[in-house]
Amino acid sequence: MKALFIGGTGTISSAITKQLAESGCELYLLNRGTRNDSLPAGVKVITADIHDEEKVAKLIEDHEFDVVADFIAFVPAHVERDFRLFNGKTKQFIFISSASAYQKPLSDYRITEGTPLSNPYWEYSRNKIACEEYLMKQYRENGFPVTIVRPSHTYSERSIPLGVHGNNGSWQVAKRMLENKCVIIHGDGTSLWTLTHNRDFAKGFIGLMGNIHAIGESVHITSDESVTWNQIYEIIADALGVTLNAVHVPSEFLAACSKYDYEGGLIGDKANTVVFDNSKLKRLVPDFVATTRVDQGIKQTVQYILEHPELQREDPEFDKWCDKVIESLDEALLKISE
């Protein structure tokens, strides 16, 4: 199989790149070359900015691919460009959308690919929906061989999966736990959530590559395991060897009092209970099984980050904001009890 990934070094795509390289796939990555230091042997790089359409067209003019996958398309203009570049040059085009595009609020917590797409809270999700609509139009009218993949919360060893964090990654929350400070959990922490390790996501994704039954289809790839946010934070604290000091804060309050995009990220996504039905994926990829349990995956991630200081990026601004939110809640409780 000859495949081209636009991107290929992110949280989701890096695991796919690694597994494909081990399988002997002829894999090309098209990116700017800024994060290619640890690419597996045998992976070929086409160095370019995908937004430079004229240059990319020249670089790929002598290539045809079995699969092209774009991991960094976020708005309709991106997939419109992809259609111009790859129509007639690939047997399958895979667009990475998002499970956050599913209806919010949900009418049924059990999500299938037939769940309506609608998210009034998050522009990111609405843009993904618009991308899907454009690509399916090209499939229906021009035979463009598209497959739409919807990841949910996919994580790797480089970032601890969280609900509430700042703009500088997950380390500051872990640092607060290590310092015996309170950490914020949105809502009451009892809503169900699904975390998928990127190793497991890669298995499902690779099973869709070159799969004739996946053309014209939309498929989400997630674990079958559902846990509460309280359980997720307890697992993190346990992996750090500390006691969890949790403060539960309504998602609406967090969205209203912060500059972080919690309206989209929480109300439009993580504050909702979600349980994914992966029946469609398993019909298309019969041997797919997500084998990384949440507690195992998170403990591996925490250990990896503790062993790699370069991943311990502090976020003092977020830390101060957490303290202010918690102090405000404490002051409100004191006033009420007076």
C-alpha positions as CSV (number, residue, x, y, z in Angstrom):
1,M,0.0,0.0,0.0
2,K,1.2,3.5,-0.9
3,A,-0.2,6.1,1.5
4,L,0.2,9.8,2.0
5,F,-0.4,11.5,5.4
6,I,-0.9,15.3,5.6
7,G,0.6,15.9,9.0
8,G,1.5,12.5,10.4
9,T,3.3,13.5,13.6
10,G,0.4,14.5,15.9
11,T,-1.2,12.6,18.8
12,I,-3.5,10.6,16.6
13,S,-1.3,10.2,13.5
14,S,2.0,9.4,15.1
15,A,0.8,6.0,16.3
16,I,-0.6,5.2,12.9
17,T,2.6,6.2,11.3
18,K,4.6,4.0,13.6
19,Q,2.4,0.9,13.1
20,L,2.3,1.4,9.3
21,A,6.1,1.7,9.1
22,E,6.4,-1.6,11.0
23,S,4.1,-3.3,8.6
24,G,6.2,-2.3,5.5
25,C,3.7,0.2,4.1
26,E,5.1,2.7,1.6
27,L,4.3,5.8,3.7
28,Y,4.8,9.4,2.8
29,L,4.3,12.3,5.2
30,L,3.6,15.8,3.8
31,N,4.5,18.4,6.4
32,R,6.8,21.3,7.1
33,G,9.4,19.1,8.7
34,T,9.4,20.7,12.1
35,R,8.5,17.5,14.1
36,N,10.1,14.7,12.1
37,D,13.1,14.0,14.3
38,S,11.7,10.7,15.7
39,L,10.1,9.3,12.6
40,P,10.3,5.5,12.1
41,A,12.8,4.2,9.6
42,G,11.5,3.9,6.1
43,V,9.0,6.8,6.3
44,K,9.4,9.2,3.4
45,V,8.9,13.0,3.9
46,I,7.6,15.5,1.3
47,T,8.6,18.8,2.9
48,A,6.0,21.5,2.2
49,D,3.3,23.6,3.7
50,I,0.0,22.0,2.6
51,H,-1.4,25.6,2.4
52,D,1.0,26.2,-0.5
53,E,-1.2,24.5,-3.0
54,E,0.8,25.2,-6.1
55,K,4.0,23.9,-4.6
56,V,2.3,20.7,-3.2
57,A,0.7,20.1,-6.6
58,K,4.2,20.1,-8.2
59,L,5.7,17.8,-5.6
60,I,3.0,15.2,-6.0
61,E,2.5,15.4,-9.7
62,D,4.3,12.1,-10.4
63,H,2.6,10.3,-7.5
64,E,-0.6,8.3,-7.2
65,F,-1.7,6.9,-3.8
66,D,-3.9,4.1,-2.5
67,V,-4.8,6.3,0.5
68,V,-4.4,10.0,1.3
69,A,-5.4,11.1,4.9
70,D,-5.5,14.7,6.1
71,F,-5.0,15.0,9.8
72,I,-4.8,18.8,9.8
73,A,-7.9,19.9,7.9
74,F,-10.2,22.1,10.1
75,V,-12.3,24.3,7.9
76,P,-14.1,23.8,4.5
77,A,-11.3,25.7,2.6
78,H,-8.9,23.0,3.7
79,V,-10.9,20.1,2.2
80,E,-11.8,22.1,-0.9
81,R,-8.0,22.4,-1.5
82,D,-7.6,18.7,-0.8
83,F,-10.2,17.8,-3.4
84,R,-8.4,19.9,-6.0
85,L,-5.1,18.3,-5.1
86,F,-6.1,14.7,-4.8
87,N,-9.1,14.1,-7.0
88,G,-8.0,11.4,-9.4
89,K,-4.8,10.8,-7.5
90,T,-6.0,8.5,-4.7
91,K,-8.2,5.5,-4.4
92,Q,-9.3,6.7,-0.9
93,F,-9.3,10.0,0.9
94,I,-9.7,9.9,4.6
95,F,-10.8,13.0,6.5
96,I,-10.2,13.2,10.2
97,S,-13.3,14.8,11.6
98,S,-14.4,14.8,15.3
99,A,-16.9,13.0,17.5
100,S,-17.5,16.4,19.1
101,A,-19.6,17.1,16.0
102,Y,-22.3,14.8,17.3
103,Q,-25.5,16.4,18.6
104,K,-25.2,18.6,21.7
105,P,-27.0,18.2,23.9
106,L,-27.5,14.5,23.1
107,S,-30.9,13.1,22.8
108,D,-29.5,9.6,23.6
109,Y,-26.1,9.1,25.3
110,R,-25.4,6.1,23.1
111,I,-23.7,7.5,20.1
112,T,-23.8,5.8,16.7
113,E,-22.8,7.1,13.3
114,G,-26.5,7.9,12.8
115,T,-26.5,10.3,15.7
116,P,-27.3,13.8,14.2
117,L,-24.4,16.2,13.7
118,S,-25.1,19.5,15.5
119,N,-23.0,21.5,18.0
120,P,-24.2,25.1,18.6
121,Y,-21.5,25.5,21.4
122,W,-18.3,24.9,19.4
123,E,-17.2,26.5,16.2
124,Y,-14.5,23.8,15.8
125,S,-17.1,21.1,15.6
126,R,-19.3,23.1,13.3
127,N,-16.4,23.5,10.9
128,K,-15.8,19.8,11.0
129,I,-19.4,19.2,10.1
130,A,-19.1,21.6,7.2
131,C,-16.0,19.8,6.0
132,E,-17.9,16.5,6.1
133,E,-20.8,17.9,4.2
134,Y,-18.5,19.2,1.4
135,L,-16.7,15.9,1.0
136,M,-19.8,13.8,1.0
137,K,-21.2,16.2,-1.8
138,Q,-18.0,15.5,-3.8
139,Y,-18.5,11.7,-3.2
140,R,-22.1,11.8,-4.4
141,E,-21.6,14.1,-7.4
142,N,-18.0,13.3,-8.5
143,G,-17.2,9.9,-7.0
144,F,-14.5,11.3,-4.8
145,P,-13.6,8.2,-2.6
146,V,-14.0,9.7,0.8
147,T,-14.0,8.0,4.2
148,I,-14.8,10.1,7.3
149,V,-13.2,9.1,10.6
150,R,-14.4,10.7,13.9
151,P,-12.0,10.4,16.8
152,S,-13.2,11.2,20.3
153,H,-10.8,11.9,23.2
154,T,-7.6,10.2,22.0
155,Y,-4.4,10.4,24.1
156,S,-0.8,9.2,24.0
157,E,2.1,8.9,26.4
158,R,2.9,12.6,26.0
159,S,-0.2,14.2,27.5
160,I,-2.4,13.2,30.4
161,P,-6.1,13.2,29.4
162,L,-8.0,15.9,31.4
163,G,-11.3,17.8,31.3
164,V,-10.1,21.1,32.7
165,H,-6.6,22.4,31.7
166,G,-5.0,25.5,30.4
167,N,-3.3,26.3,27.0
168,N,0.0,24.8,27.9
169,G,-0.9,21.1,28.2
170,S,-1.7,18.8,31.1
171,W,1.4,19.0,33.4
172,Q,0.2,21.9,35.5
173,V,-2.8,19.8,36.8
174,A,-0.4,17.0,37.7
175,K,1.9,19.5,39.4
176,R,-1.0,20.8,41.5
177,M,-1.7,17.2,42.6
178,L,1.9,16.7,43.5
179,E,1.8,19.9,45.5
180,N,-1.3,18.7,47.4
181,K,-3.4,21.5,45.9
182,C,-7.0,21.2,44.8
183,V,-7.8,20.4,41.2
184,I,-10.9,21.3,39.4
185,I,-13.2,18.7,38.0
186,H,-16.1,20.0,35.8
187,G,-19.7,19.2,36.9
188,D,-20.0,16.6,39.7
189,G,-17.6,14.3,38.0
190,T,-20.1,11.5,37.5
191,S,-20.8,11.9,33.7
192,L,-19.4,9.1,31.6
193,W,-16.5,9.7,29.2
194,T,-14.6,7.6,26.7
195,L,-10.8,7.7,26.4
196,T,-9.0,6.0,23.6
197,H,-5.2,5.3,23.5
198,N,-3.7,6.3,20.2
199,R,-2.3,2.8,19.8
200,D,-5.8,1.4,19.7
201,F,-7.1,4.2,17.5
202,A,-4.3,3.3,15.0
203,K,-5.5,-0.3,14.8
204,G,-9.0,0.8,13.8
205,F,-7.7,3.4,11.4
206,I,-5.3,1.1,9.6
207,G,-8.2,-1.4,9.2
208,L,-10.1,1.2,7.3
209,M,-7.3,2.1,4.9
210,G,-7.8,0.5,1.5
211,N,-11.1,-0.9,2.7
212,I,-13.6,-0.8,-0.1
213,H,-16.5,-1.0,2.3
214,A,-15.4,2.2,4.0
215,I,-15.7,4.4,0.9
216,G,-18.6,6.9,1.3
217,E,-18.9,6.0,5.0
218,S,-18.5,7.8,8.3
219,V,-17.0,5.9,11.2
220,H,-16.0,6.8,14.7
221,I,-13.0,5.0,16.4
222,T,-13.1,4.8,20.1
223,S,-12.7,2.3,23.0
224,D,-15.7,0.5,24.3
225,E,-14.8,1.5,27.9
226,S,-16.6,4.2,29.7
227,V,-15.5,5.8,32.9
228,T,-16.5,8.8,35.0
229,W,-14.3,12.0,35.3
230,N,-14.0,11.3,39.0
231,Q,-12.4,7.9,38.1
232,I,-10.1,9.5,35.6
233,Y,-8.8,12.0,38.1
234,E,-8.5,9.3,40.8
235,I,-6.4,7.2,38.4
236,I,-4.1,10.2,37.7
237,A,-3.6,10.9,41.4
238,D,-3.0,7.2,42.1
239,A,-0.4,7.1,39.3
240,L,1.3,10.1,40.9
241,G,1.2,8.5,44.3
242,V,-0.9,11.2,45.9
243,T,-4.3,11.8,47.3
244,L,-6.8,13.5,45.1
245,N,-8.2,16.8,46.4
246,A,-11.0,17.6,44.0
247,V,-13.2,20.6,43.7
248,H,-16.3,20.2,41.5
249,V,-17.3,23.3,39.6
250,P,-20.3,23.6,37.2
251,S,-19.2,23.6,33.6
252,E,-21.4,26.7,32.9
253,F,-19.5,28.6,35.7
254,L,-16.1,27.6,34.2
255,A,-17.2,28.7,30.8
256,A,-18.5,32.0,32.1
257,C,-15.4,33.0,34.2
258,S,-12.5,32.0,32.0
259,K,-10.7,33.0,28.8
260,Y,-10.3,29.3,28.0
261,D,-12.7,27.8,25.5
262,Y,-14.7,25.8,28.0
263,E,-18.0,26.6,26.3
264,G,-16.8,24.5,23.4
265,G,-14.5,22.1,25.1
266,L,-16.8,21.4,28.0
267,I,-20.4,22.3,27.3
268,G,-20.0,21.3,23.6
269,D,-18.0,18.2,24.4
270,K,-16.6,16.9,27.7
271,A,-19.5,17.8,30.0
272,N,-21.7,15.4,28.2
273,T,-22.1,11.7,29.0
274,V,-21.0,9.8,25.9
275,V,-21.0,6.1,25.2
276,F,-20.0,5.0,21.8
277,D,-21.5,2.2,19.8
278,N,-18.6,0.8,17.7
279,S,-20.6,-1.8,15.9
280,K,-20.1,-0.2,12.5
281,L,-16.3,-0.1,13.0
282,K,-16.3,-3.7,14.0
283,R,-18.3,-4.7,10.9
284,L,-15.7,-2.9,8.7
285,V,-12.7,-4.1,10.7
286,P,-13.7,-7.4,12.3
287,D,-10.6,-7.9,14.4
288,F,-10.7,-4.4,16.0
289,V,-10.4,-4.4,19.8
290,A,-9.3,-1.6,22.0
291,T,-7.0,-3.3,24.4
292,T,-5.5,-0.4,26.5
293,R,-7.6,-0.1,29.6
294,V,-7.9,3.5,30.9
295,D,-6.1,2.9,34.2
296,Q,-3.3,1.1,32.4
297,G,-2.9,3.8,29.7
298,I,-3.0,6.8,32.1
299,K,-0.4,5.2,34.4
300,Q,1.9,4.6,31.4
301,T,1.4,8.2,30.3
302,V,2.1,9.6,33.8
303,Q,5.2,7.5,34.1
304,Y,6.5,8.6,30.7
305,I,5.9,12.3,31.5
306,L,7.7,12.0,34.9
307,E,10.7,10.5,33.1
308,H,10.7,13.2,30.4
309,P,11.2,16.7,32.0
310,E,10.8,18.4,28.6
311,L,7.2,17.4,28.7
312,Q,6.7,19.1,32.1
313,R,5.6,22.5,30.7
314,E,4.4,24.7,33.5
315,D,1.4,27.1,33.2
316,P,1.5,29.6,36.0
317,E,-1.4,31.6,34.5
318,F,-3.7,28.6,34.6
319,D,-2.5,27.8,38.1
320,K,-3.5,31.2,39.3
321,W,-6.8,31.0,37.6
322,C,-7.5,27.7,39.3
323,D,-6.7,29.3,42.7
324,K,-9.1,32.2,42.0
325,V,-12.0,29.9,41.0
326,I,-11.6,27.8,44.1
327,E,-11.2,30.9,46.3
328,S,-14.4,32.4,44.8
329,L,-16.3,29.2,45.6
330,D,-15.0,29.1,49.1
331,E,-16.0,32.8,49.6
332,A,-19.5,32.1,48.3
333,L,-20.0,29.2,50.7
334,L,-18.9,31.4,53.6
335,K,-21.3,34.2,52.7
336,I,-24.2,31.7,52.4
337,S,-23.4,30.1,55.8
338,E,-23.3,33.5,57.6
